[in-house]
């Protein structure tokens, strides 16, 4: 049976952003359906995908075990008209111009045994709607990323044959181990600056080896070994050199107990001397030769950058986070704040820019500027100090250090990567410096309608699990605002609490921004200066005054700006949750009165948001 220590983890992964207690999942649900490219070897391995027969409105054929089936393309790559040359094969079809169901039905009518639709947007995976004719489709319909589809298409263009395997668990082999994609122990992030990692021995920057492994065969496996080799390649070019290797072992692995967390008790420090890339290569094996080797390996890369922090993957060539999708808590219309936790080892670097993308929940909208609930996006950088050492963010442990504001223009389309400048809006100066040995929560206020870009390929659970069960256990924070005590890092005890979206979780009050989100992390980059700064810049010639402070029922706000601009006034609580928002309109100098009588007593922030800038002031609500 499935170990109880994995049940909670996987349920959270499957029930992404759901409320309430997680429920146990079957082994097949945890491992998930798998698409594997067998050949050519240059593109072989497990691939991320979605499929039409999964979800709330399933259509098309179900996933059943099948191996060594050929993929074919045809002259009309869009598949919107008559298709030929795919009889007995999988039809490779490009997204666009007609409904998914129409493409699949055309392929089915041409004799295809399945359809693979590849995206025209980098990395993103979506769920496919049946459209008007999709319910007539009986063959399986898969959706893959632009990269994986392009890889297969290029091989076919070069005259190579492409073969795939597909299953909802195993392939019926006696000896068949598999690494579950996205469960390898991630590094401190997918991008960390050299000036932070150089000489660093902090537990926050330590490396771990571990992964979730499945026995999808029918026989017990003996002497199971999960091995990891780490190589480093300099950004300046040159040969990739071995850096570190380690392994974890399991004496016996019964097929009835088919998923296990394999983790080394050891950890290591990176301490690079130059920018470049660490490549982690994982492999699982056992005493008996594996009969299906295509799913025995996984890999990921960790970049040492000049000045970029990113918990999710970062595209070094194109200088932007890798985005696979967009998320918020269910479809709640409540204001929602989400973002990654970033550790800064060495301070005095200027906070410069946040990089992320947004999507409107209303998929008919293509421009962010048309959204009704505000014409801007705002993000906040909180410093967190764990005063009681419990690994949970509490209200008195957060201090707001900076804000970042962007006013939308007609060129700001949905899913477009944005660069949002950071400013020290607390002291009202132009820039703010990082501090030594500090955790920063980058919190994007998504309002009522936006979804934040995420990297669904990245999973920090195994890193945290390894940190807790190593020779020298330590806390590790993965995902967005994820704070878990090391004592609770057995997955059956893992906390699943949703900040801001609800006020209680399993009948218990939430006094933290704990957010245990396993299957994706925010695709958001935090960019600083490359060199330290010794002197803070001069302040802006704009200001906001509040009185009285503390206030009981009404707060008077004096706004004096250096130019007239469209202004919003927002009130946030101490955890960054939006509790009020009012559009003031075109303003330069104005006195306004904010009724705060409905607020509970406590600490709050008032934010005056202008065009691509903002000013934040703290106040106290009292009786």
Secondary structure, 3 states (H helix, E strand, C coil): CCCHHHHHHHHHHHCCCCCCCCCCCCHHHHHCCEEEEEECHHHCEEECEEECCCCCCCCCCCCCCEEEEEEECCCCCCCCCCCCCCCCCEEEEECCCCCHHHHHHHHHHCCCCEEEEECCCCCCCCCCCCCCCHHHCCCEEEEECHHHHHHHHHHHHCCCCEEEEEECCCCCCCCCEEECCCCCCCCCCCEEEHHHHCCCCCHHHCEEEEEEEEECCCCCEEEEEEEEEEEEEECCCCCCEEEEEEEEEEEEECCCCCEEEEEEEEEECCCCCCCEEEEEEEEEECCCCCCCHHHCEEEEEEEEECCEEECCCEECCCCEECCCEEECCCCCCCCCEECCEEEECCCCEEEEEEEEEEEECCCCCCEHHHCCCCCEEEEEEEEECCCCCCCCCCHHHEEEEEEEEEECCCCCECCCEEEEEEEECCCCECCCECCCCEEEEEEEECCCCEEEEEECCCCCHHHHHHHHHCCCCCCCCCCCCCCCCHHHCCHHHCCCCCCCCCCEECCEECCCCCCCCCCCEECCEEEEEEEECCCCCCECCCEEEEECCCECCEEEEEEEEEEEEEEEEEEEECCCCEEEEEEEEEEEEEEEEEECCCCCCEEEEEEEECCCCEEEEEEEECC
